[in-house]
Amino acid sequence: MKRNFVFKLGSSLFLMTLLGVMSVAEASYLRLVPTMEIISSGPGKILVKGSMKNEGDEQAVDVKLQSIRGELILADFGNIEMSGTKSFSVELTEKQLDLETPGFHQVPFRILYRDGNRVPFSSTFLQSYTLKPGTLPEPEPPVLITFGKPINGNGAIDVVDTAALEMTLNNSSKNEVDVRLEMIEPREMKFSLSQSAMKLGPGETKNVEIKIQNAGALTGSAYVIFALVSGVSQGRAFANYGSFVTNIVVKADLPWIPILIGVLIALFVAVDLFRRFRKSSAKS
């Protein structure tokens, strides 16, 4: 069964493909498309509204939208039929989404759902929001994220049960910044960081190790993972992120049968050559 997800965030379109469990018996798939905006609705209050569309060719079951910060269920859509769309609107306090410092934020969300076989799945996305906009445009985030090996050329890492990955944070500004680092994870994956809070001096670079654990993801699936860095610079909040894909793969077994056959053939040839050598020696 193939599961693809396309997320439309604000005015930008981010394509994030999650390949789920492939099945020879059926070629159906789920594609859930959330559209969201966050707007101020009064002092200390925000309105989160949008819709969830099923662009797949089967019913999505027990679909929910969750705020990762605070583990709040913002919308319970129930079942969404093929080509169906359901809207939502919920008013929250800024504090409920950890929005307290004026400036630019990336707010993490999670989609929870089941397929027709009641198998649970989840996916994540980020929605931007500027709290108390200033008169000038928000500055570029001072901290940049890059990933090292074993990320391949397609921005992906293969995971069986566990894996490890190195991430580099670079402060490109001329000011010291305090940063918080967090992994935006689906329920089927777990991540741990060697550091999650740190100071970065002007131009300073630090490496952080990410440990990855498969916590129930099915073989053949893939997840877009976000590493979100946030902090305060010159009195304004900033946020930036990097992303990569985790491919859930089967552990490669050694090809024992071909190796055994090769060894047997080599022994047969060696014995045959030895016998021929002895015969030729006896004749001479």
Wavefront OBJ file of the C-alpha trace (Angstrom):
o trace
v 0.000 0.000 0.000
v 1.466 3.323 -1.016
v 0.889 6.478 1.028
v 1.824 9.900 -0.283
v 1.392 13.225 1.486
v 1.496 16.742 0.108
v 1.445 19.632 2.577
v 0.428 23.149 1.627
v 1.706 25.576 4.228
v 0.546 29.166 3.951
v 1.317 30.434 0.462
v 4.134 27.958 -0.172
v 3.778 24.425 -1.449
v 6.003 21.807 0.141
v 5.992 18.344 -1.409
v 6.846 15.739 1.201
v 6.380 12.164 0.009
v 5.992 9.421 2.572
v 6.094 5.982 1.027
v 4.147 3.545 3.153
v 3.797 -0.213 3.070
v 3.749 -1.610 -0.444
v 1.301 -4.405 -1.096
v 1.130 -6.655 -4.135
v -2.516 -7.423 -3.493
v -3.670 -3.799 -3.640
v -2.481 -0.585 -5.220
v -4.479 1.894 -3.120
v -2.919 4.834 -1.326
v -3.716 7.692 1.022
v -2.735 11.279 0.407
v -3.770 13.741 3.088
v -3.399 17.411 2.194
v -3.666 19.913 5.095
v -4.086 23.615 4.416
v -3.584 25.850 7.435
v -3.173 29.422 8.569
v -2.520 30.870 12.014
v -3.808 34.388 12.685
v -4.031 36.628 15.718
v -7.553 36.776 17.156
v -6.997 39.120 20.090
v -4.559 39.831 22.919
v -2.785 36.564 23.709
v -5.091 34.562 21.412
v -4.679 32.928 18.001
v -7.010 31.256 15.543
v -5.822 28.084 13.802
v -7.996 27.192 10.841
v -7.848 25.265 7.601
v -8.894 21.991 6.044
v -7.822 18.393 5.491
v -8.323 16.790 2.091
v -7.980 13.123 1.172
v -6.518 12.938 -2.320
v -5.924 9.203 -2.157
v -8.029 6.414 -3.563
v -9.250 4.937 -0.297
v -10.910 6.175 2.877
v -8.729 7.689 5.605
v -9.950 6.511 9.003
v -9.913 8.289 12.378
v -8.030 11.363 11.102
v -6.842 13.849 13.715
v -4.731 17.002 13.712
v -2.425 17.377 16.696
v -0.248 20.182 17.959
v 3.049 18.557 18.919
v 3.706 21.189 21.568
v 1.328 20.380 24.354
v 0.050 17.230 22.590
v -3.241 19.011 21.870
v -5.793 17.470 19.507
v -6.920 20.479 17.484
v -9.333 18.695 15.161
v -10.985 15.267 15.040
v -12.092 14.738 11.442
v -13.353 11.179 11.869
v -13.240 9.388 8.524
v -12.474 11.287 5.328
v -13.763 9.662 2.165
v -11.793 9.554 -1.074
v -11.677 13.100 -2.542
v -13.352 14.366 0.639
v -12.426 17.554 2.483
v -13.181 18.569 6.060
v -12.594 21.997 7.594
v -11.571 22.989 11.099
v -11.209 26.118 13.185
v -10.000 26.342 16.771
v -9.057 29.248 19.019
v -6.089 28.832 21.326
v -3.899 30.939 23.535
v -0.432 31.832 22.291
v 1.005 30.072 25.330
v -0.622 26.755 24.335
v 1.541 26.692 21.197
v 4.606 28.035 23.012
v 4.301 31.398 21.270
v 5.416 33.950 23.817
v 8.361 35.845 22.292
v 7.613 38.303 19.471
v 9.150 37.291 16.169
v 9.155 34.466 13.642
v 8.102 30.939 14.680
v 7.732 27.527 13.057
v 4.904 25.637 14.772
v 5.037 21.815 14.527
v 1.948 19.693 13.876
v 1.225 15.999 13.471
v -1.451 14.211 11.433
v -2.750 10.988 12.975
v -4.818 8.533 10.934
v -5.480 4.891 10.076
v -5.876 3.090 6.786
v -8.732 0.767 5.858
v -7.063 -2.058 7.798
v -6.982 0.132 10.941
v -3.176 0.316 10.819
v -2.061 3.576 12.505
v 0.142 6.078 10.673
v 1.317 9.618 11.320
v 3.168 12.443 9.596
v 4.433 15.885 10.572
v 4.651 19.385 9.140
v 5.560 22.934 10.148
v 3.463 26.084 9.878
v 5.063 29.511 10.118
v 3.664 32.322 12.256
v 4.943 35.783 13.142
v 3.958 36.926 16.620
v 3.532 40.702 16.938
v 5.055 41.651 13.582
v 7.392 44.613 13.631
v 7.501 47.500 11.193
v 10.479 45.917 9.393
v 10.641 42.448 7.763
v 11.911 39.681 10.022
v 15.680 39.118 9.621
v 17.021 35.878 8.196
v 17.435 33.137 10.848
v 21.036 33.357 12.126
v 21.479 29.582 12.603
v 21.830 27.223 9.644
v 21.490 23.414 9.713
v 23.344 20.887 7.577
v 23.520 17.091 7.762
v 26.513 14.837 7.292
v 26.889 11.205 6.280
v 25.138 8.738 6.005
v 22.604 11.053 4.319
v 22.722 10.074 0.649
v 22.447 12.251 -2.441
v 18.656 12.130 -2.205
v 18.651 13.533 1.334
v 17.696 10.177 2.878
v 19.053 7.706 5.418
v 18.208 3.994 5.608
v 17.007 2.722 8.985
v 16.531 -0.904 10.056
v 16.143 -0.715 13.841
v 18.548 2.098 14.750
v 20.820 4.568 12.980
v 22.948 7.620 13.775
v 23.455 10.884 11.971
v 25.562 14.010 12.500
v 24.039 17.466 12.220
v 25.957 20.751 12.094
v 24.664 24.074 13.425
v 26.320 27.267 12.271
v 25.724 30.733 13.685
v 26.134 33.003 10.674
v 25.489 36.195 12.665
v 27.809 38.513 14.576
v 25.925 37.956 17.837
v 25.894 35.181 20.421
v 22.616 33.261 20.386
v 20.936 30.757 22.700
v 19.269 28.040 20.654
v 16.914 25.149 21.248
v 17.060 22.129 18.973
v 14.219 19.635 18.618
v 13.305 16.796 16.304
v 9.783 16.905 14.877
v 8.975 13.221 14.805
v 6.096 10.956 13.760
v 4.866 8.510 16.377
v 6.558 5.626 14.573
v 10.061 7.082 14.996
v 12.082 8.224 18.025
v 15.042 10.588 18.017
v 17.536 11.600 20.690
v 20.089 14.422 20.532
v 23.533 14.688 22.108
v 22.636 18.349 22.788
v 19.272 20.076 22.665
v 20.136 23.498 24.148
v 23.313 25.454 23.572
v 24.999 28.815 23.091
v 26.539 29.642 19.728
v 29.070 32.442 19.535
v 29.428 34.676 16.473
v 30.366 32.454 13.522
v 30.582 29.386 15.768
v 29.822 25.878 14.488
v 28.778 22.915 16.627
v 28.109 19.280 15.750
v 25.184 17.380 17.236
v 24.661 13.617 17.005
v 21.166 12.342 16.216
v 20.283 8.809 17.296
v 17.361 7.313 15.391
v 15.140 4.459 16.562
v 12.388 2.657 14.706
v 9.465 2.657 17.161
v 6.916 0.812 15.037
v 7.393 2.056 11.470
v 6.648 -0.602 8.879
v 9.234 -1.836 6.427
v 8.983 -0.036 3.106
v 7.728 3.225 4.607
v 9.525 6.553 4.558
v 9.148 9.673 6.695
v 10.166 13.290 6.225
v 11.877 14.366 9.452
v 12.381 17.968 10.548
v 15.168 19.267 12.788
v 13.901 22.574 14.164
v 16.228 25.160 15.680
v 14.790 28.187 17.444
v 15.933 30.976 19.701
v 16.057 34.723 20.247
v 18.330 37.166 18.463
v 18.309 40.917 19.123
v 15.049 40.613 21.051
v 13.156 38.774 18.279
v 12.337 35.084 18.025
v 13.756 33.185 15.071
v 13.281 29.662 13.724
v 14.885 27.606 11.016
v 14.830 23.936 10.064
v 16.537 21.219 8.074
v 14.883 18.058 6.834
v 15.782 14.575 5.682
v 13.980 11.335 4.851
v 14.175 8.086 6.828
v 13.642 4.974 4.708
v 12.596 1.924 6.728
v 14.419 -1.039 5.215
v 14.897 -4.755 5.885
v 18.239 -5.845 7.286
v 20.331 -7.198 4.448
v 20.986 -10.901 5.016
v 24.155 -12.466 3.716
v 23.530 -14.533 0.565
v 24.387 -17.828 2.283
v 23.021 -20.095 -0.448
v 25.000 -18.505 -3.320
v 28.115 -18.450 -1.122
v 27.648 -22.119 -0.189
v 27.142 -23.107 -3.817
v 30.279 -21.175 -4.781
v 32.312 -22.914 -2.078
v 31.049 -26.354 -3.156
v 31.886 -25.638 -6.807
v 35.362 -24.471 -5.815
v 35.904 -27.656 -3.755
v 34.656 -29.836 -6.623
v 37.035 -28.148 -9.061
v 39.929 -28.429 -6.599
v 39.287 -32.156 -5.985
v 38.928 -32.818 -9.715
v 42.204 -31.034 -10.476
v 43.939 -32.950 -7.663
v 42.721 -36.287 -9.036
v 43.858 -35.422 -12.525
v 47.250 -34.356 -11.191
v 47.646 -37.681 -9.356
v 46.675 -39.664 -12.460
v 49.163 -37.769 -14.611
v 51.859 -38.284 -11.962
v 51.144 -42.034 -11.800
v 51.431 -42.432 -15.593
v 54.704 -40.652 -15.677
l 1 2 3 4 5 6 7 8 9 10 11 12 13 14 15 16 17 18 19 20 21 22 23 24 25 26 27 28 29 30 31 32 33 34 35 36 37 38 39 40 41 42 43 44 45 46 47 48 49 50 51 52 53 54 55 56 57 58 59 60 61 62 63 64 65 66 67 68 69 70 71 72 73 74 75 76 77 78 79 80 81 82 83 84 85 86 87 88 89 90 91 92 93 94 95 96 97 98 99 100 101 102 103 104 105 106 107 108 109 110 111 112 113 114 115 116 117 118 119 120 121 122 123 124 125 126 127 128 129 130 131 132 133 134 135 136 137 138 139 140 141 142 143 144 145 146 147 148 149 150 151 152 153 154 155 156 157 158 159 160 161 162 163 164 165 166 167 168 169 170 171 172 173 174 175 176 177 178 179 180 181 182 183 184 185 186 187 188 189 190 191 192 193 194 195 196 197 198 199 200 201 202 203 204 205 206 207 208 209 210 211 212 213 214 215 216 217 218 219 220 221 222 223 224 225 226 227 228 229 230 231 232 233 234 235 236 237 238 239 240 241 242 243 244 245 246 247 248 249 250 251 252 253 254 255 256 257 258 259 260 261 262 263 264 265 266 267 268 269 270 271 272 273 274 275 276 277 278 279 280 281 282 283 284
